[in-house]
Amino acid sequence: MSDNYFRFILEEREDEFNFEKNKSKIDIRFNRVAFIFFVFFSIFLIYSIHLIHLGSRKSDINSSKEFKNPELIKRANIVDRNGTFLAKTVSSIDIGINPTEIIDQKKLILN
């Protein structure tokens, strides 16, 4: 091969010094930051106004959730495709004792 192929040229320059402040090379300008801030602030403002509006509404829970006749409310029977019952509606009565209203505890325990 020729002599020009293996020739290296080394140069030293002490007078030039390049310093890059931004190493990631991402160009973020104030306009972009201001726009992103405005978008997030407007979304925050919309949700805040919506929450304040929902919190200030009067609720009619007692009138809408209260049923007049509990005997009319019954769950339907659950049946599989062959017609056998998986769950059936059974009426029951709950009986309870209020311990603060017991007069004679020994007599209650014996009964």
N, C-alpha and C positions, 0 to 999 in steps of 0.2 A: 504494500500500500504506500501511498504517498506520505511525505512528511507533514503536509498540511492537515491531514486527518488526525494526527496525534498531538497537535499543537494546542496548548492551553494558554489562555491569556488571563492573568490575574491582575486585578486592579484594586487598589485600596484608596478609598476616598474618606477622608476624615471630616471634611467640611459639610457634608450632607447628613442630616439626621431626620428621619421621617417618624413621626409619632402619630398613630391613629388612636383617637380617644374612644371611638365606638368600634370595638372589635367584632361585634356580632353582625355588623352591616345591616341592621334593621333601621329603616328610616321612619321614625315615629315623629310626627309633627304635632304641634299644639292643636291644629284644626281637627285632626283625627281624635285626639284625646278628648277634646271638648265635645265632639259629636257623640262619642261613645258614652261620655258622662251624661249628656242630654238625653240619650235614648234610655239609659238605665234609670235616670231620675224621673223621666216621664212614666215609665212602667211602674216604678215605685209609687208615684203620685196617684196613678189610676187605681192600683190595688188598695192604697190607703183610703182613698175616697170611697171605694166600694165597700171596704170593711166598716168604715164609719157609718155608711148608709145602712148596711145590714144590722149593725149593732144598735142603731137608733130606732129601728122598726118595732112596733108593738106586736107581741105574739098573742095569738088566740089559741093557745094549747089546750086549755080546758074545754072550750066549746067544740073543737074539731076532733080531739082524741077521746072524748068521753062518750061511751056508748050507753044508751038508755036501758036496754034490756040485755043482760049478759047471757040469758038462756037462748037467745037467737043466734049467738055466736058459737058455731060448732065447726070443728075441723072435719073435712071430708075423709072418708076411708081411703086408704092407699092400697091399690090392687095391682098385681103384676099382670103380664100379658096373658097368663093362663086363667086368670080370674080368682086366684087365691089371695087372701088378705095378707098384706105385709104389716099394716097398722090399721087398727080399728078404733073408732071413736067410742070411748067409754065415759059415762058420766059418773062422777064421784063427789063425795062430800068430805070436806076437810074439817076436822074437829081439833081445837087447841085449847090449852089451859093457860090463863094468864097467871103467872106465879105470884104477882103482887096482890091478887084478889083472893088468895086462899085463906080461909078462916081457920080451919083445923087441919094441920099438915099430917098428924098421925092418922086421922080418919081417912084422909085421902090416900095415904100409902097403903092402908089395909084394904081399901076398896080396889 
